[in-house]
Amino acid sequence: MKNLMLWVFLQCCCFAPLSAQVDFYHHHKFDQADTLRGMLLPERACYDVKFYALDISVDVEQKTIAGEVQIAYDVVEPFTRMQIDLFQNLKIHDILQEGKSLSYKRVANAVFISLPLQKEKGSITVRYGGQPIIAKNAPWDGGFVWKNSNNGKAWVGVACEGTGASLWWPNKDHLSDEPDSLSIKVTVPKELTCISNGVLRSSTPVGETQQQFHWFVSYPINNYNVTLNIGDYKHFQDQYTADDGEKLDLDYYVLSENLEKAKKHFQQVPKVLACFERYFGKYPFWEDGYALVETPYLGMEHQGAIAYGNRYMRGYLGGMIPRDMDWDYIIVHETGHEYWGNSISCNDHAEMWIHESFTTYMEALYVECAYDYEQSIRYLKSQLSFIVNKQPIVGPLNVNWGAWNGSDHYFKGSWVLHTLRHAINDDLVWFEILKSFYDQHAYGHVVTEDFVKYVNKCTNKDFSPFFQQYLYYPSLPSFQYELSEEAGNLKLRYRWDTPVANFNMPLKVGTADQYQMIHPTTSWQTTTLKKVNAKNFKVATELFLINTDEVL
């Protein structure tokens, strides 16, 4: 299986820096479970999920779940064997098709089901239950969070990005396959409320002690975004008016003790939505609505039901943004994910930069919109301390990669986009690239190469070496230069030092109040900067993520 994994990795990496990735990741040990989860083997590729219907009960005392999930699918290639995913600590009671039990085999967290020949469409129902894993440190690791609010009532949430939605419900747990819609019914003790994704269709008593909540999602949704939140919630609303005059209900679900605090704090949401509409268009899940749900963990981009646990503080639990700025990091970041991550998704965890880098860059765009461009530069500089340059931003494909050493697929990726903006050096082109690429791929999936090709097309330049350097090598390009003063001017000798042989990113140099664009390559060049001296010479490192090396 390991040899098969390496072969698939070699076949799937089509970018030129393949050798750099193989060299970097060759020491990682990928096992059968990694492959079964990360790869689209024939038993997964043969079908396309169209609809999930979850119907479960949650026992908050025993910390268990039980119920069934219907999986409706179209047949891509006729098959008699299919793979779904469910963590092995959860027990399968039965798998049914048209009322008949199907045989199955469990391998790690995969389930291989034998069926009559499937030719066009089909559905199965999985009955299951047990105690799902408990998160040790949600949302950074996956699992359920079982807590109590201050009034002693149960407060329950789940976060499963990376670990996988199959930690709590059976599904085809691969980013590439999203259902067109989804129904989720959750039965909880009657004194509690359950908030999930989409629109609440009904709330129905079940016996004398329980209540069932039925939510429905009418858009495609990543499996890891499907969620439930159980607690003593209070509900209030606001409204956002888009540029075209259409109104969007904003639903907020908070613990009863935080109701008044939340009413004031969440007044910033319409401004966030307005700024993101300016760059990318209207909030993408308009018919399902926008919601913030207070959770016993920091946050997560659960589609249409954003998990909020920032304790009604500015920044990130009070920090991580400049002290004179006043906005909530979780509201801004997780709302940004509704565009990048939820509307536009990647196919493989290795390319999570498509979710995280773009969304982290959206934080800077929010600052640029709410404050100004100079403040956005200042905010971006605050991200630099989180960049470690220890791994390529893009990981190995087909193994459910999640072993990130640091957060470079967040902060470094944000700076890669910031750098690309200034390498293009035309904001009209740059913002059109972002908006039109988003519009073309909304509610769909992209791979890294899609964005590379689009940038090349829109700029009529080849930025492939740029992406090779920044996404597939851990190191930064180094700008090497020599300075010598001549008759009141500055002679500049320069080149790029980088493993990418044809790297040729433009760069701004000069003085702080007067930059000019030069075009370094990996070969030495010389130019003269008029009325510049060595003391006031500056490389625009506030605009470009690079190392600088003055050769003395």
Summary of the structure (lengths in Angstrom):
residues: 552
radius of gyration: 25.3
end to end distance: 52.3
largest distance: 92.1
contacts: 1845
relative contact order: 0.09
helix: 28%
strand: 34%
